[in-house]
C-alpha cells in the first residue's frame, strides 16, 4: 500500500471515529467510545474499498463520497444540538448547506426541502443522526435526479507540461492575500516587484492571434488596457442573481474571507468602497510571472489574486487565469473572440482547452491532479462604447443559468 493511499484511509478512519462518537453520544461515554471504534472501522473499510476499485483518471466512487459527507455532518449536528438547536432545525440547516455546496440552483432549492422532510421524520432523534441522515438523503436524491457530473477527473499526478491550460501555482499557506507574490518570490528565489509600473495582464495581445481573432482589428484603447493595465482604474458594479445570494453569503463568510481570495463585493454599497488594483511580478531565470491583485481601497482586504498567463496551442492563443488556493489552483482558460470595438474572452469554446480546472499540486514532485469543472462558464467582454468610454462586462453562469454579472467602468489614471 502506497503512502498516499494509507494516508487517505487513515483520514477516513479519523472522520469515521468522530462521526461514530457523535452518532452514539446519547448513549453515554461508553457508547460514544464504541461508536467511535465502529465508525472508524466502517469508514476506513469504505474508503479502502473505493480506492481499490478506483480506475486511473477517475474520482472515488459516489457511494464513498456520500458516506464521507454523512460522516462530516454528524459531529456538526451534535454540536448544533448541544447549542440548543432542535432536530428539525438541524435537518433543514444540514440540507441547506449540502444544497448550497452543490452550487446548481436546483440543488440549492432541493437541499432545505430534503432536510425538512428528514428532520420532520426524525423528530426526537439525536441531532447528530438527523444531520447525517439529511446530508446522505440529499446526496442520494440529487445523484438520482441530476445525472450529469459536475466534476470529472481529468488527470492524476501528471507533469504540469501535459496540462498547458492549468496554471501550476499554489498558495503555500492557508491564506492567499495580497502578499501572495512576495511569498512566491521567497519560495522560488525569484525577483519580486510590487506594483510594477506600466505593465499589463497580457504582455502582447498578438500572442492571442488565431483563426477567430485578429489582434490588429482590436480598438486601440482595448489593446492598451490589456497591455498596460496599470494605466487604468476600475469602478465595479456587481449584480448577483437573487437565488445565489444566500449560498454566496455562506461561502464568503466561511471560505473567501478567511482564505483571502475570490471575495467579490456583495452589492453596490460595498463596491463604492473603491477597488485598488496593481500588478506584481516575480522573475525566475528570466521568466516573468504576472499577477493582478485587486483589493478594497479602504481596508486592503483582498478581492482577487489572479495569475495571468498566455500560451498557444496549435494556431490559437489562450489566456489562463489561475487563482492560487492552499496547495491548489483554480484556473479559468479563455479563448479570444472578435468583437466590434473590443475583445471577448470566453470559457465556452469547446476546443479541449478552454474551461475551468481545479488542480492539486504536489509540493514535492510538482505533479498535478486536476478536475474539470463542467457546467461553469464565464465571458469577459471589454469594449469601447458609443461615447468613447472603455467598459467591461464579466458574466458568469452555472449549468446555463446566469448568477453574476460584474460591470466595469475603466478610466485612464490622471
N, C-alpha and C positions, 0 to 999 in steps of 0.2 A: 504494500500500500504506500503510495507516494505521500509526501509531507502535506501537500495541499489538500488531498482527499481526507487525510487523517484530521487535519485542522478543521475542515468543514463538518465532519462527523462529530468532532468534539464540541464545536459551537452548537450543533443541533442538540447534543446531549444537555448542554447548559440551558438552552432555551426550553427543552422538554422538562428539565428539573424545575425551572421557575414556574412553568405552566402547571405541572402536576401539583406542586405545593400550593399554588393559588386555587386550583380547582378543588382541592380536598382540605383547604384550611379550615372549613367549617366543622371538620371532624376533630379538631384539636391538634396539638403539636405532633403527636404520634401519627395521626392520619396524614398530616402535611408531609412528614418525612417519607412515609410510604408512598404517597402520591408523587413526591419528587423523584424517588428512585424509579417508580414505574414510568413516569413521564420521560425521564432521561433515557431509559431503555427503549421505549417505543419510538420517540422521535429520532434517536440515533439509528435505530433499525430502518425507519422510513427513509432517512437521508442516505444511508449506506446502500439501500436497495435502489433508490432513484439514481444514485451516482453509478452503480454497476450497470444499470440499464441505459444510461445516457450515451447517446451516439456523438461522434465528433460534430462540431458546429451545431449543437442542439442544446437548448436551455433545459434545466431539470424538469422532470415530469410535473404536470399541473397538479396532480394529487399530492405530491410532496410539497409544492408551494402553498397549496391550500392548508395542509396540516401545519406548516410553519407559521402561516398568518394567524391561524387559530391559537397557536401556542403563544404568539406575541401578544394577542389580545387579552388572554386570560389574566396575567398579572395586572394589566392596566384596569381591567374590570374590577379586580379585587381591590385595588387602590381607590377606585371611584366609589365602591361600596363602603369602604372604611370612611370616606369623606362624607357619607350620608346620601349618596345617590341611590335611587330606587332601581330595582331590576328593569322596569320599563324604560326609565331614562337611560340606563346603561345600554340597553338594547338599541334604542334609537340613535344614541350617540355613536355606538360602535358601527352600526350600519352606515351612518352618515359619513364617518371618517373613511371607512372602506370604500364607499361610493366616491368620495372626493378624490381618493388616491387612484381611482380608475380613470380619472380625467374626462372620459367621454361623458357628454351631458346626460345621456340616458342612464349611465351608471350613477352619476351624481344624484339623479332623481330616484333611482331604484334603491339606493342604499338605505335611506331612512325608512322606506316602506317595509323592506325586509326586516330591518332592525325593530320596527314597531310590532310586526307580526310575531317575531321571535320573543320579544320582551313580553308581549301580552300572553303568549302561550306558556311562558316560563315564569309566571308570577309566583313568588315565594321561593324560587331557586336562588342560590348564591349568585351575586353579580358577576363573579369570575366566569361561571358557567354560561351565564347569559351572554356576556361579551364574546366569548369564544364561539358559542353557537351562532350568534348573529353574524360574525365575520365569515365563518365557514359556510353558513347558509347563503350569504350574499355571494361569496365566491363561486359556489356551485351553481346558483341560479344564473349569475352573469355569464358563467362559462357555457351554460346551455343555451342562453338567449343570444349572446354576442359571439359568433363563431370565428370571425376574422381576428387574427392575432394582432395585438398592439405592439409587441416587440418580437424580434426574431434574432437568434444568434447568428451573426454574420461571420465572425472569425474567433478562434480560440487560441490565444497565446501565439500570435504570429508577429513577425518583424513589422515595424511601422512602415517600411518601404512598400509593403504589399497593399497598404491602405492609404493611398495618397490623399484621399478625401477626408482623412481624420487628422486633426491637429494633436500630435502626441505630447502635449504639455499639461501637466497636472499641478495641483497645489500640494505642497509637501507638508502642510499643516492643516488643521481643521478650519482655519479661517483664510479666505482668499484676500479680500480687501484691496484697497488702493495701493498698498505696498507690494503687490504681487511681483512686479517686475524687478524690484530691488532684491527681493528674496530669490528670484530666479537667477539673477546675476551672481549672487553669492553662492548658490548651489552649483552653477555651471562654470564659474570662473570667468564669466563674461564681463564686458564693459557696459556699465549701466548709465543711461542718460534719462533723467526725469524731465518731462515736458520738453521733448525735443522740438526745436524751432522749425517752422515752415516745412513740415512733413505731412504725408497723407496716409490714409489707411491702405491705399494701393500705391506702390511706388510708380507704376506706369500703366495707364489704362490700356495701352497697346498690348499688354500681356494677356488681355481677355479677348482678343480678336478671335473670330470664328465664323462659321457659315451663317449664323443667325445674329452676328453682332459685328458692326464695323465702327471701331473707336473714332475714326475721323469724322463721323457724322454726329457725334455727341455734342450737345451745346457746350461752348467753352466754359461757362460758369459751372456746369455739372462736372466737367473734367477737372476744373480747378478744385472743386470741393473734394473729389476723390484723391487727387494727387497732392493737395496742400490743405488737408482738413483743418490743421491748426490755425488757419487764417480766419476761420468762421466760428460763430457762436450758434447755439441751437436752443430754441424755445419749443417745449413739448406739450402736447395736449393728449392725454391718454383717454381712450374711450373703450371701457370694458363693457362687455355684454352682461346683462343683469344675472343670467343664470350662472356665470362663472365667478361672480364676486365672492360668495361665501367660501368656495374652495380656495380661491386665491388668497383671501384674507388668512385662512388657516395656514396655507403654505408659506405666506410671507412671514407670519409670526413665528412659526416653528422651524422654518428652513432658511429662507432667504436672508433675513436679518442676522441670525446667528452665524450664517455662512459668509456673509459679506459678498454676495453675488446674486445677480438676477433679481434685483429689488426694485421693480418698476413702480412708479408712482401710482397710487390707488385712484386718485382723482385730480381734477384741475387745481384744487386748493393746494395740494401737495406739490404739484408741478410749478406753481407760482413761487415756490421757494428758490427756484433757479437751478440750473444744471451747469456744473463746472466740467469742462471737457479738456483732456490732454492726451498726448500720445507719448508713451515711454518706449524706449528701445533698449535691447540687450544685444550686444555683438559678440559672437564667439567664433574665432577663427575666420573672421571676415564675413560671416553670415549674420545678417541683422534680422532680429525678430521684433515686430512692432505690436504694441498693444494700445487699444483705445480704451481709456478709462473715463467713465462718467460717474459723477457723484453729486449729491445735493450741495449747492453752493453755500448754504448757511451752516451746515454741520460737517461736511466732508464725508457723510455716510455713503458707502458705495451704492451705485445703481447697477452698473455693468462693468465687468472687467473682461474684455474680449481680445483674443489674439487673432490678428488678421493676416492671412497668407493668401497667395495666389499660386496656382500651378496649372500646367497644361496636360491634357490627356487627348491624344490624337491631334485633331485640328482645332480643338476647343480650349478656351481658357476658363478657369473657375475661380471663385472666391470661397475660401473656407474660413469660417469664424469659429474659433474654439473658445469655450468658456471653461476655464480651469475649475475643477472640483477636487476635494480631497482624494488623492491617488487616482483621479479620474478626469475625464474631459467630456463635455457635451459639445459636439461640433455640428454646425449648420453649413452645408456646402451648397452654394448657389451658382446658377448659370446666368450669364448676361443675356438680355434680350433688347432688341432695338425698340426705341420709343421716341416719338416726335418730341423734340426739345428736351430729351432726357435719356434715362437709362433705367431698365428694370432688372433686378436680380431676383430669381425665383428658385425655390427648392423643388419645384414640381416639373422638372424637365424629363423625368422618367428615362434617363440615359445611363443608368448604372453608376452614376457619380453623385448627382445631387440627392439631398435628403438630410436626415438628422440621425446622428450616431452618438451613442453613449459608450464610452470606452474606459475600461480599467487598464491602468498602466503599471506593469510590474516594475517595482522600484529597483530591482537588481538587473534584470535582462532587458528592460525597456520594451518588452513584447506587449502587444495589445490584445485584449479580449473585448470584442466590440459587438454591441447590439444595434440593429437597425430599428429605429423608432418610426414605425409606419403610422399613417393617419395624421401626422403632424405636418403642417405646411406653412410656409411664410413667403411673402413677396414684399420687396422693398422697391418703391417707385420714387426716384429722385428726378425732378423736372423743374423747368422754369415756366412759371405761369404767364398768363397774358399780360400781366402788369410788369413782367420782368423780374419778379421775386423768385428766389430759389426755395423750393419746398420739397418735402418728402412725406410719403405715407408708407408706414410699415405695418402690414396686415398679417394677422396670424389666424389660423383655423385648425380645428381638430376634427377629423372624420367629416370634412366638408362643411362644418359649422363654424362660422367666424366667431371668435371670442375676444379679440383685442385688436384695436386699431390705434397706432401711435401716429399723430400728425405733427410734423416738424415745420417750423419756420426757421430758415437758415439765413443768417446775415453775416456779412464780412465784418470783422472786428475793426474798430476805429484805427 
